[in-house]
Amino acid sequence: MTKRSWWTESRTAAVLLPVAGLIAAIGLWWLATIVFAVPKFLVPSPADVVARAAEDPMMLLESTWVSLAETVGGFLLAVVIGVPIALLIVRSAILERLVYPLLLMVNAIPKIAVAPLLAVWMGFGPSPKVVMVVLMCFFPIVISTAQGMKSTPVELVELLRSLNASRTQEFFKLRIWHAMPQIFTGLKVAISLAVIGSVIGEFIAATKGLGYLIYTSGASADTALAFAAILLLSIMSIVLFYGLVLLEHRLLPWAQEKR
């Protein structure tokens, strides 16, 4: 088998195997609702979910767009804030000792406990949801970036210094690029948490969005609509995650070959 044919088959398998797993999971779900005669208001079948979604697709699409905008906006804001803070931490031992305990303290706070306060402070607009997403994403982005920067091999640093490179050149031409795989690992963890953050915010302080739709449909026992919203959240999370994977493959092909 040639290298090209192996690559093609592996890419095909990477697509077909997840699809097969998804179809099997839906089939088991459908079979369980039939075999155990589960009432529709408790666990709807896949057909019930599709039928309910078809009744008002525009409402689901609008809610998906709202949740997606909050998720992506909060995630990008967390990157803009978190990466520079991680770089400052790496460059200053004093700042690291000063900031790390604060980061751990913020990360230890249950985010669901903060959501009602955000609603009081910011109202029911998109702002509290975006802030909740930032709180969920901030810690893994900072930690992965800082650890990646610190993991640069000493021999490479010494080689660059022997060539009279400045600290700035060492920082931006060596350490950041060497840390990129770990940075992307943190970003992939953060993007999944971002979806959770937007849903938490919508449970507490929202008038639209998939999280709000799940909350209201659960309260009215419209479980088919709640399942449709949950499935859309899952699809959104998967798309965002694999979007980052694709970006990583494009920007860091050398990291993939090394693996």
N, C-alpha and C positions, 0 to 999 in steps of 0.2 A: 504493500500500500504506500503510495507516494505521500509526501508531506502535505500537498495541496488537498488530496482526497481525504486524508485524515482530518485536516482542518475543517473541510466542508461538512463531513459527517459529524464532527464534534459540535459544530455550530448548530446543525440540524437537531442533534440530540438535546442541546441546551434549550431549544425552543419546544420540541415535542414532548419531552419528559414533564416539564411543568404543566403543559396543557393537559397531558394525560392524567396527571395527579389531580388537577382541578376538576376534570370531568368525572373522575372516580369519586371525589369528595361530594360533588353535587348528586351523583347517582346514589351514594350511600344516604345522603340527607333525604332524598326523595323516597328511597326504599324504607327508611325508618319511619317517616310520616305515614306510610301506607300500612306497614306491618304492625306498628304499635297503635294505629288509629288515633294519632295525636290530634286533638282539636285544633282547628285553624287559628283560633285566637291565642293559643299557646305557642305553637311552632307551625308556621305556614309552610306549605310545600314550595319548591322552586317555581312551580306553575302559578301558585297564588301570588308569589312575590312579583313575578313578571307581569301578571295581569294587573296587579295594583299599581305597579310603576307605569304601565301603559295608560292608566286612567288620567294621570297628571304628569307627563314627562317634563313639561316646562318648569314646574315647581321643583322637581328633582335636579334639573340642570342648573337652575338659578341657585339653588342651595349648594350644589357642588362647586359652582364658580365662586361663591362667597367663601366657602371653607378653603378652597384652593388658594384664593388671594390672601387670606389671613395666614395660611400655612407658609406659603412661599415668602410673603413679606416679612414675617417674623423670623424665618430661617435666615434670609439674607441679612437682616439686621443683626442677628446673633453672630453671623460670620464677620460682618464689618466691625462689630465691637469686640468679639472674642479673639480673633487672630492677632490684632495689634496688642491686646493685653498679654497674650501668651508670648509674643516676641519681646515685650518689655520685661516680663518675668524671667525669661531666659537670659537676657542681657544684664540683669541686676539681681544679685543674690539677696540684697537688702529688700528689694521690692518683692521678691519671691516669698521671703519670710513674712512680709507684711500682708501680702494679698492672699496667699494660699489659705490661711485659716478663714478669711472672709468668704472665699469661694466655697470652701467646704460647708460653712455655716449656711450659706444661701442654698446650696444643693441639698442640704439635709432638711430644709423646710418642705413639708408636704405641699405640693403646688395646689392641690384642691382647696387647701385652707386659705390660700392667698386670693383665689378667684373672687370670692364675695367682696373682699376689700378693693380689688381692682374695679369691680362694678360700681362701688361707692365713689371711688376716686375719679373714674373715667367715664361712667355712664354705660349705655348699652350699644355704643357704636363699635367699630372694628378695633379701636385702640386697646381695650383690655384683652382681647383675644390675641392681638399681635404681641403684646407684652408677655402674656402667658406662654406663647410659643418661644419667645426669646429666653424666658426663664428655664424652659425645658431643654433648649438646645445649647445654652451658653456653656455649661460645665463640660460636656464631652468635647466640644470644639476647643476650648482652652486647654484641657488636659492632653488631648491627642496632639495638638500643635506643639505644646511645650515639651512633651516627651519625645516627639519626633525630632525637634531641634537639638535636644540633649543627646540623642542617640548617634550623632555623627561620629564616624570612626576617628580616633585620635590621630592615626597616621595620616589621614587625609587633611586634617587641620594643620598638622605640622608641616606637611608638604606645601600647603598653600602659604603658610607663614614663611617658609624658607624661600619662597618666591617674592618676598616682600609685599604680600597682599595686606591691605588694611583690614581692620576689624569689620568695617562696613562691607568690603568685598567678600570677606570670609562669611559674613552673615547672609548676604543675599545671593552669592554665587555658589555657595556650598551647602550651608546648613539648611536653608529653606528648601532647596531642591532635594536634598537627601531626606528631608522630613515629609515630603509631599505624600508618599504612600500612607503614612500614619495620619496625616491630616485628613486625607480622604476617608480613612477608616472612621475617624471622628465625625466627619460630615455625614457619612452613611448612617451612623447611629443616630445622629441628631435629626436627620430628616424624618425618621420613623417617629421619634419623640415629638417632632413638630406637629404631626397630624394629631397625636394624642393631646397636645397642648391646645390646639384650636378647638377640639371637641370639648375639653374641660371648660374652656372659656364660654363656649356656646351653651353648655348646660346651665351655666350660672347667669350669664348676662348677654342675652342675644334675642333678637326677634326674627332671625333668619340664619340659614346655614344648616349643614347636615346634622350637627350635634343638636341644634335646636329642634330639628325635625324628628330626631330619635326621641328626644325628651317629650315632646308634645304627643307624638303618635303612641308612645308607651303609656302615657297618662290616659289616652282615650282608647287603649286596647287595640289600636290599629297596628298589630304586630307585623303584618305584611309590609306596610310602609316603612316601619322601623328596620326590618330586614333589608329592604331595598336601599335605604340610606346607609346601613352598615356595609353592604356590599360595595356601594359606590366609594365609601371611605377606604375600603380595602384596596380597590382598584387604584384609587388616587395615590395611596401609600406605595403600592408596587411600582406604579409608573414613575413617581418621584425618585424612588430608590434606584431603579435601573437606569433612570436618566443620569444620576450621579455615577453609576458604574460605567456607563457609556462615555461620559466626560472623562473619567479617570483613564479609560483605555485609550482615548484620543490624546490626552495630554501626557500620559506616562506610559508609553509603550515599552520603554526600557524596564519599568518595574514589573510589567506582566511577563516579559521574557526572563527576568531574574527569578520570578516565582516558578 
